[in-house]
Amino acid sequence: GAVTRITDATVGADFRLSARPDYRALARKYGPAFDAVWAKEYADAREASWRAWAYDLGRWCDTTRRWTVPQIIRLAFRHYLVEGEALAVLPWRPERVGYGRARYATTVQLVDPDRLSNPQLRPDSLTMRGGVEIDADGAPIAYHIRQAHQQDWFAAGQSVTWDRIPRETDWGRPMVVHHFDPEDR
């Protein structure tokens, strides 16, 4: 009950985009075409696009096509409250885009943080910590995620197989979103 109450108070029943472009900074860099009128029109267009994606009746925003974005965010927040972290993969599904279907190829796949672990349960090392592969600077470069939860009896074979998912594509598109409170420096 406490988790539900905190989730309701923090996320609420709805999650809306509030687009507010910094038109003053854009005008300084790119010219006077970026003014308050442009910012209002841009914000309205972006918010409409967000609503079309996040609240689509076909649930095209969710990889499993079960949830809207607010429902995904509520569940991610619950994971964060209970387990101290939230994890999502952002698959690219261009085959879903089309008339009467998805408007965008980006989907969100929420992942139970328990599935994030070192392959074959190896101990942590200089380059791998809790399923997160890191570079020499300590920045995440890839995530190792079990194909199924270790307590999923129907997918027992998949629970001992890991997928390595890069943090981002070569051109910088995020592929994994991992939120947690660090416990050390």
N, C-alpha and C positions, 0 to 999 in steps of 0.2 A: 503494500500500500504506500509506503514512503517513497519508493522509486516512482510509482505512478504519479503521486502528488508533485514531486520535484519535476518530473517530465512535463506534466501539465502546466506548471508554473513557468518553466523555462522555454519550452517549445510551443506549448499551447496546442490547439486543435488545427492550427493553420500555420503555414510558413510562406511568407510573401517576400518577393524580391522588391527591394527599394533602390532602384537605379538612380544614382545622383552623380552624373559625370562632373568632373572639375573643369567646367568650361573656361574658367579664368586661366588656368594653367595651359589648357589646350590653345586658347587664343594667344597667349604669350609666345607659344612655340610655333603654332601653325597659322596664325592670322585671325582677323576679326570675324570670320564666318562662324566661329564658335562663340555663341552668345547665350543668354538666358533662354531665348526662344528655342534655339537649336537644342539646348540641354533638356528642356521640357519635352520636346518632340521625340528626341532620342530615348529619353527615359520611358516615355509612354510606349514606344515601339518595343523596347527591350523587355519591359514588364509584360506586355502582351505575348511576346514570344515565349517568355518564361512560363506563363500560365498555360499556354497551349502545350508545352512540353511536360510540365510538372503535374498537370491535372488531366491529361488526356484520358478519355474513357477506356481506351485500349491498353492503358498502362505501359505504353512504349518506352517510358523513361526507365523502367525497371527491367533488368535482364530476364528475370523470371516472369515478368508481366503480371505480377500480383499486387503491387503497391504503387501509390502515388509518391511523389517526392516528400511531402510532409510525413507520410507514414514511414518512409525510409529514414528520414532524419530522426523521428521519434525513436525508432528501434535502435539506430546508431547511438543516440544519446543514452538509451537504457543500457546498451553494452558498455558505454563509457562509465556510467554510474556504478554498475555492478562489477565490471572486470577491469576498469581503469584504462581501457583503450577501445577505440572503434576502428574498424577496418573496412574499406570498400575498394573494389576493383572497378575500373571504368572501361568495359569492353567497347569496341567499335564494331557496330553491326550495320554496315551499309545495305545489306540485303533486306533489311526491315523498312527502309525508306521508300515511300511511294504514296500515291493517291489513296486516301482512306486508311493509311497506315502511319508509320512513324514520320515525323517531320525532320528528325535529326538522327544520326547514326550513333551518337553517344548514349550509352545506357549505364545504369548504376547497379552493381551487384554487391550487396552487403554480405560480408564474410564474418562468420563467428571468429573472434580473435583467438579462440582456442586452437583453431586450425593453423595459425601462424606459428611455425616452430622449425628448428633446425632439421634438415632431412635426416631420416633414420635416427632421429633423436640424439644426434651427436652433441657433445658438449659445446658451449660457447667458445669462440676463438677470437683472434685479432680481427678477422674479416667476417665473422658471423655471430650475431647476438640475437637470440630468441627468434630465429627465422628471418632476421633482417641482415642482408649482406651489405657490408659497409666498405667504403674506400679508405685510403690512408688518412683522410681528414675526418673520418667518422660520419660522413654523409651517406645516407642510404642509397644503394644503387639497384637493389633487387630485393624481392620478398619471396620467401619459400612458404607456400601454402598447401596444406594437405588437400587432396581432391575431395575428401569427405571428412566429417567430424569423427574423431576416434571412438565415439560412443554410438555411432550410427551402425547398427547391426546389419541393416540391409545393404550397406555399402562398405562392408568390412575390408574388402580387397582394395578399395580406393583410399581407405583411411591410412594405408601404409605407402602411399605414393604421393610425392610432392610435385607441384608445379613451380617453376622459377618464373616470376613475373617481374620484368624490369620496372623500376620506379617511374620512368618516363620513356617516351619514344626518342629516337635520334634527334628529332626536331623540337622536342620539349613538351609534347602533349602528355599530361599526367596519365598514368595507367593505374596507379595505386594511391589511395588517400589513407593515411595512417595517423590517427590522432591519439595522443597519449600525453600524460604528464611525466616528464623525465624524472627519474629518481636520483640521478647523479649529475655531475657537471658535464 
